[in-house]
Amino acid sequence: MMRLKEIKISLKEINSNRTNDLEKAKKYQFEIISKMDKLREIVDNIEDSIDKNNWPLPSYMDLLFSL
């Protein structure tokens, strides 16, 4: 949960500042994306450790190949 809170705080800070779009994009690139990658790694590990029948959400593979 801490990672998600960090992302929300960063998003709020970036969007509240009166900077131009290029500056916002750079902040997204260096702050938000790296935090999201760390969060995804954690969730991927959790998903791998839980039986597929008990996982309440579609897996990444389900999303890719069920269209």
C-alpha angles and dihedrals in degrees: 000000000000092000091052091050090050090053093049092049092049092048092050091049094048094047095044095055118089096233128136123262094259092056091047090050091052091050090049090050096050102030112025102036094049091050091048091051090054091048091048091052090055093048092046090054091049091048091051092052096051123076111255091237090058097045106102096203133061111266122237089255091050090054093048098047106029098071 
